[in-house]
Amino acid sequence: MSANTNITSLNKNRNAWRWGFTPQTEIWNGRLAMIGFVSAVLIEVFSGQGLLHYWGLL
């Protein structure tokens, strides 16, 4: 029965920062990926160059 209470306590706060393979880490991974994608698009829109050209890699 303690295993069930542990799972429900993990699902209570979906925004908590937890280490390991948990649903919370997947949520944070998705959020950070969305921020990175939007940042790359904004750099391309405002600089007029691709991201790799902007950093001088191409």
Beta strands, then each sheet from edge to edge (+ up, - down):
end
